[in-house]
Amino acid sequence: MDVSVAMWGLTIGGLCALIAADFFIGGRKPHEVSLKEAGIWTAVWVALAGLFGLGLLVFAGGQPSGEFFAGFITEKSLSVDNLFVFVLIMAKFAVPTVYQQRVLMVGVLIALVLRAVFIAAGAAIISTFAWVFYIFGAFLIWTAWKLIQEARADEEETEFEENRLLKAVEKRFPSTDGYHGTQLFIVENGKRLMTPMLIVMLAIGTTDVLFALDSIPAIFGLTQDPYIVFTANAFALMGLRQLYFLIGGLLKKLVHLSYGLSIILGFIGVKLVLHALHESGAHVPEISIPVSLGVICAVLAVTTATSLYASRKRALAEAGNGESRLRDKDSADV
């Protein structure tokens, strides 16, 4: 799809306007986000993504529109995995509930800027070296296998580990022990100190880069158009803050999410390898966007259904064990 510089500028300006509206309407004043507010804003961002995809359908055709929706759904599903880490970060830094939405807003903006850099680099590499599709495909297949191994490990307790950049910032710049509202720096005894608010924002933003290592190759497996890759990532990330508050309590119930994501990443990895072989002149079938979109939606639907069923079954079993232990205790007392 041929996108002019003016169109790029208009798109980025429109996204900035949406982010500003989100901030001034819902995020300017720190407060605890209710389920109703989170649900409304989540629906708004999904609707905006849908309107953008329909706009591509009208003005650019079915192919770019299908690539956008496939990319958006893939990035959105992968971003849900980010929420598990966000929960760990919030717990590690003991972020007060009233400030969590501000932390997520700034952290997601940092992540969006860093992903834009990744996308630009990825587009430049792909346009110059076609063989990079083999590397992307192999990496996604390896990541899919790693996800399955981690899911089968069944770790009971997981802790957030700070990356090197975050450790360097904390070591070089002195910080306060407690939060001072939404301030990032304060002056104390004549010294300029960093607050935990800035540290946790950096933690959210830089940690997302690790997730971009698989999500960016994944979406390039669905489309090589930098415009679609960027907009799909932008719409997927910008609604992540509200999604955090909406399904935060349901994350533990998505017990099969890692398996679903591994299937999606493995599928896209195979698609990338087939595309690379086709570009090399080999007579191999290519997976179309409608097929990709159907597989991604089907995997997510099945994964969600089986996760909720398994969680409900486990809850009933735990309740039954609790009643059994209570009866045994009563018998012993008698």
Secondary structure as a PSIPRED ss2 file (coil, helix, strand):
# PSIPRED VFORMAT (PSIPRED V4.0)

   1 M C   1.000  0.000  0.000
   2 D C   1.000  0.000  0.000
   3 V C   1.000  0.000  0.000
   4 S C   1.000  0.000  0.000
   5 V H   0.000  1.000  0.000
   6 A H   0.000  1.000  0.000
   7 M H   0.000  1.000  0.000
   8 W H   0.000  1.000  0.000
   9 G H   0.000  1.000  0.000
  10 L H   0.000  1.000  0.000
  11 T H   0.000  1.000  0.000
  12 I H   0.000  1.000  0.000
  13 G H   0.000  1.000  0.000
  14 G H   0.000  1.000  0.000
  15 L H   0.000  1.000  0.000
  16 C H   0.000  1.000  0.000
  17 A H   0.000  1.000  0.000
  18 L H   0.000  1.000  0.000
  19 I H   0.000  1.000  0.000
  20 A H   0.000  1.000  0.000
  21 A H   0.000  1.000  0.000
  22 D H   0.000  1.000  0.000
  23 F H   0.000  1.000  0.000
  24 F H   0.000  1.000  0.000
  25 I H   0.000  1.000  0.000
  26 G H   0.000  1.000  0.000
  27 G H   0.000  1.000  0.000
  28 R C   1.000  0.000  0.000
  29 K C   1.000  0.000  0.000
  30 P C   1.000  0.000  0.000
  31 H C   1.000  0.000  0.000
  32 E C   1.000  0.000  0.000
  33 V C   1.000  0.000  0.000
  34 S C   1.000  0.000  0.000
  35 L H   0.000  1.000  0.000
  36 K H   0.000  1.000  0.000
  37 E H   0.000  1.000  0.000
  38 A H   0.000  1.000  0.000
  39 G H   0.000  1.000  0.000
  40 I H   0.000  1.000  0.000
  41 W H   0.000  1.000  0.000
  42 T H   0.000  1.000  0.000
  43 A H   0.000  1.000  0.000
  44 V H   0.000  1.000  0.000
  45 W H   0.000  1.000  0.000
  46 V H   0.000  1.000  0.000
  47 A H   0.000  1.000  0.000
  48 L H   0.000  1.000  0.000
  49 A H   0.000  1.000  0.000
  50 G H   0.000  1.000  0.000
  51 L H   0.000  1.000  0.000
  52 F H   0.000  1.000  0.000
  53 G H   0.000  1.000  0.000
  54 L H   0.000  1.000  0.000
  55 G H   0.000  1.000  0.000
  56 L H   0.000  1.000  0.000
  57 L H   0.000  1.000  0.000
  58 V H   0.000  1.000  0.000
  59 F H   0.000  1.000  0.000
  60 A C   1.000  0.000  0.000
  61 G C   1.000  0.000  0.000
  62 G H   0.000  1.000  0.000
  63 Q H   0.000  1.000  0.000
  64 P H   0.000  1.000  0.000
  65 S H   0.000  1.000  0.000
  66 G H   0.000  1.000  0.000
  67 E H   0.000  1.000  0.000
  68 F H   0.000  1.000  0.000
  69 F H   0.000  1.000  0.000
  70 A H   0.000  1.000  0.000
  71 G H   0.000  1.000  0.000
  72 F H   0.000  1.000  0.000
  73 I H   0.000  1.000  0.000
  74 T H   0.000  1.000  0.000
  75 E H   0.000  1.000  0.000
  76 K H   0.000  1.000  0.000
  77 S H   0.000  1.000  0.000
  78 L H   0.000  1.000  0.000
  79 S H   0.000  1.000  0.000
  80 V H   0.000  1.000  0.000
  81 D H   0.000  1.000  0.000
  82 N H   0.000  1.000  0.000
  83 L H   0.000  1.000  0.000
  84 F H   0.000  1.000  0.000
  85 V H   0.000  1.000  0.000
  86 F H   0.000  1.000  0.000
  87 V H   0.000  1.000  0.000
  88 L H   0.000  1.000  0.000
  89 I H   0.000  1.000  0.000
  90 M H   0.000  1.000  0.000
  91 A H   0.000  1.000  0.000
  92 K H   0.000  1.000  0.000
  93 F C   1.000  0.000  0.000
  94 A C   1.000  0.000  0.000
  95 V C   1.000  0.000  0.000
  96 P C   1.000  0.000  0.000
  97 T H   0.000  1.000  0.000
  98 V H   0.000  1.000  0.000
  99 Y H   0.000  1.000  0.000
 100 Q H   0.000  1.000  0.000
 101 Q H   0.000  1.000  0.000
 102 R H   0.000  1.000  0.000
 103 V H   0.000  1.000  0.000
 104 L H   0.000  1.000  0.000
 105 M H   0.000  1.000  0.000
 106 V H   0.000  1.000  0.000
 107 G H   0.000  1.000  0.000
 108 V H   0.000  1.000  0.000
 109 L H   0.000  1.000  0.000
 110 I H   0.000  1.000  0.000
 111 A H   0.000  1.000  0.000
 112 L H   0.000  1.000  0.000
 113 V H   0.000  1.000  0.000
 114 L H   0.000  1.000  0.000
 115 R H   0.000  1.000  0.000
 116 A H   0.000  1.000  0.000
 117 V H   0.000  1.000  0.000
 118 F H   0.000  1.000  0.000
 119 I H   0.000  1.000  0.000
 120 A H   0.000  1.000  0.000
 121 A H   0.000  1.000  0.000
 122 G H   0.000  1.000  0.000
 123 A H   0.000  1.000  0.000
 124 A H   0.000  1.000  0.000
 125 I H   0.000  1.000  0.000
 126 I H   0.000  1.000  0.000
 127 S H   0.000  1.000  0.000
 128 T H   0.000  1.000  0.000
 129 F C   1.000  0.000  0.000
 130 A C   1.000  0.000  0.000
 131 W C   1.000  0.000  0.000
 132 V H   0.000  1.000  0.000
 133 F H   0.000  1.000  0.000
 134 Y H   0.000  1.000  0.000
 135 I H   0.000  1.000  0.000
 136 F H   0.000  1.000  0.000
 137 G H   0.000  1.000  0.000
 138 A H   0.000  1.000  0.000
 139 F H   0.000  1.000  0.000
 140 L H   0.000  1.000  0.000
 141 I H   0.000  1.000  0.000
 142 W H   0.000  1.000  0.000
 143 T H   0.000  1.000  0.000
 144 A H   0.000  1.000  0.000
 145 W H   0.000  1.000  0.000
 146 K H   0.000  1.000  0.000
 147 L H   0.000  1.000  0.000
 148 I H   0.000  1.000  0.000
 149 Q H   0.000  1.000  0.000
 150 E H   0.000  1.000  0.000
 151 A H   0.000  1.000  0.000
 152 R H   0.000  1.000  0.000
 153 A H   0.000  1.000  0.000
 154 D C   1.000  0.000  0.000
 155 E C   1.000  0.000  0.000
 156 E C   1.000  0.000  0.000
 157 E C   1.000  0.000  0.000
 158 T C   1.000  0.000  0.000
 159 E C   1.000  0.000  0.000
 160 F C   1.000  0.000  0.000
 161 E C   1.000  0.000  0.000
 162 E C   1.000  0.000  0.000
 163 N C   1.000  0.000  0.000
 164 R H   0.000  1.000  0.000
 165 L H   0.000  1.000  0.000
 166 L H   0.000  1.000  0.000
 167 K H   0.000  1.000  0.000
 168 A H   0.000  1.000  0.000
 169 V H   0.000  1.000  0.000
 170 E H   0.000  1.000  0.000
 171 K H   0.000  1.000  0.000
 172 R H   0.000  1.000  0.000
 173 F C   1.000  0.000  0.000
 174 P C   1.000  0.000  0.000
 175 S E   0.000  0.000  1.000
 176 T C   1.000  0.000  0.000
 177 D C   1.000  0.000  0.000
 178 G C   1.000  0.000  0.000
 179 Y C   1.000  0.000  0.000
 180 H C   1.000  0.000  0.000
 181 G C   1.000  0.000  0.000
 182 T C   1.000  0.000  0.000
 183 Q C   1.000  0.000  0.000
 184 L C   1.000  0.000  0.000
 185 F E   0.000  0.000  1.000
 186 I E   0.000  0.000  1.000
 187 V E   0.000  0.000  1.000
 188 E E   0.000  0.000  1.000
 189 N C   1.000  0.000  0.000
 190 G C   1.000  0.000  0.000
 191 K E   0.000  0.000  1.000
 192 R E   0.000  0.000  1.000
 193 L E   0.000  0.000  1.000
 194 M E   0.000  0.000  1.000
 195 T C   1.000  0.000  0.000
 196 P H   0.000  1.000  0.000
 197 M H   0.000  1.000  0.000
 198 L H   0.000  1.000  0.000
 199 I H   0.000  1.000  0.000
 200 V H   0.000  1.000  0.000
 201 M H   0.000  1.000  0.000
 202 L H   0.000  1.000  0.000
 203 A H   0.000  1.000  0.000
 204 I H   0.000  1.000  0.000
 205 G H   0.000  1.000  0.000
 206 T H   0.000  1.000  0.000
 207 T H   0.000  1.000  0.000
 208 D H   0.000  1.000  0.000
 209 V H   0.000  1.000  0.000
 210 L H   0.000  1.000  0.000
 211 F H   0.000  1.000  0.000
 212 A H   0.000  1.000  0.000
 213 L H   0.000  1.000  0.000
 214 D H   0.000  1.000  0.000
 215 S H   0.000  1.000  0.000
 216 I H   0.000  1.000  0.000
 217 P H   0.000  1.000  0.000
 218 A H   0.000  1.000  0.000
 219 I H   0.000  1.000  0.000
 220 F H   0.000  1.000  0.000
 221 G C   1.000  0.000  0.000
 222 L C   1.000  0.000  0.000
 223 T C   1.000  0.000  0.000
 224 Q C   1.000  0.000  0.000
 225 D C   1.000  0.000  0.000
 226 P H   0.000  1.000  0.000
 227 Y H   0.000  1.000  0.000
 228 I H   0.000  1.000  0.000
 229 V H   0.000  1.000  0.000
 230 F H   0.000  1.000  0.000
 231 T H   0.000  1.000  0.000
 232 A H   0.000  1.000  0.000
 233 N H   0.000  1.000  0.000
 234 A H   0.000  1.000  0.000
 235 F H   0.000  1.000  0.000
 236 A H   0.000  1.000  0.000
 237 L H   0.000  1.000  0.000
 238 M H   0.000  1.000  0.000
 239 G C   1.000  0.000  0.000
 240 L H   0.000  1.000  0.000
 241 R H   0.000  1.000  0.000
 242 Q H   0.000  1.000  0.000
 243 L H   0.000  1.000  0.000
 244 Y H   0.000  1.000  0.000
 245 F H   0.000  1.000  0.000
 246 L H   0.000  1.000  0.000
 247 I H   0.000  1.000  0.000
 248 G H   0.000  1.000  0.000
 249 G H   0.000  1.000  0.000
 250 L H   0.000  1.000  0.000
 251 L H   0.000  1.000  0.000
 252 K H   0.000  1.000  0.000
 253 K H   0.000  1.000  0.000
 254 L C   1.000  0.000  0.000
 255 V C   1.000  0.000  0.000
 256 H C   1.000  0.000  0.000
 257 L H   0.000  1.000  0.000
 258 S H   0.000  1.000  0.000
 259 Y H   0.000  1.000  0.000
 260 G H   0.000  1.000  0.000
 261 L H   0.000  1.000  0.000
 262 S H   0.000  1.000  0.000
 263 I H   0.000  1.000  0.000
 264 I H   0.000  1.000  0.000
 265 L H   0.000  1.000  0.000
 266 G H   0.000  1.000  0.000
 267 F H   0.000  1.000  0.000
 268 I H   0.000  1.000  0.000
 269 G H   0.000  1.000  0.000
 270 V H   0.000  1.000  0.000
 271 K H   0.000  1.000  0.000
 272 L H   0.000  1.000  0.000
 273 V H   0.000  1.000  0.000
 274 L H   0.000  1.000  0.000
 275 H H   0.000  1.000  0.000
 276 A H   0.000  1.000  0.000
 277 L H   0.000  1.000  0.000
 278 H H   0.000  1.000  0.000
 279 E H   0.000  1.000  0.000
 280 S C   1.000  0.000  0.000
 281 G C   1.000  0.000  0.000
 282 A C   1.000  0.000  0.000
 283 H C   1.000  0.000  0.000
 284 V C   1.000  0.000  0.000
 285 P C   1.000  0.000  0.000
 286 E C   1.000  0.000  0.000
 287 I C   1.000  0.000  0.000
 288 S C   1.000  0.000  0.000
 289 I H   0.000  1.000  0.000
 290 P H   0.000  1.000  0.000
 291 V H   0.000  1.000  0.000
 292 S H   0.000  1.000  0.000
 293 L H   0.000  1.000  0.000
 294 G H   0.000  1.000  0.000
 295 V H   0.000  1.000  0.000
 296 I H   0.000  1.000  0.000
 297 C H   0.000  1.000  0.000
 298 A H   0.000  1.000  0.000
 299 V H   0.000  1.000  0.000
 300 L H   0.000  1.000  0.000
 301 A H   0.000  1.000  0.000
 302 V H   0.000  1.000  0.000
 303 T H   0.000  1.000  0.000
 304 T H   0.000  1.000  0.000
 305 A H   0.000  1.000  0.000
 306 T H   0.000  1.000  0.000
 307 S H   0.000  1.000  0.000
 308 L H   0.000  1.000  0.000
 309 Y H   0.000  1.000  0.000
 310 A H   0.000  1.000  0.000
 311 S H   0.000  1.000  0.000
 312 R H   0.000  1.000  0.000
 313 K H   0.000  1.000  0.000
 314 R H   0.000  1.000  0.000
 315 A H   0.000  1.000  0.000
 316 L H   0.000  1.000  0.000
 317 A H   0.000  1.000  0.000
 318 E H   0.000  1.000  0.000
 319 A H   0.000  1.000  0.000
 320 G H   0.000  1.000  0.000
 321 N H   0.000  1.000  0.000
 322 G H   0.000  1.000  0.000
 323 E H   0.000  1.000  0.000
 324 S H   0.000  1.000  0.000
 325 R H   0.000  1.000  0.000
 326 L H   0.000  1.000  0.000
 327 R H   0.000  1.000  0.000
 328 D H   0.000  1.000  0.000
 329 K H   0.000  1.000  0.000
 330 D H   0.000  1.000  0.000
 331 S H   0.000  1.000  0.000
 332 A H   0.000  1.000  0.000
 333 D H   0.000  1.000  0.000
 334 V C   1.000  0.000  0.000
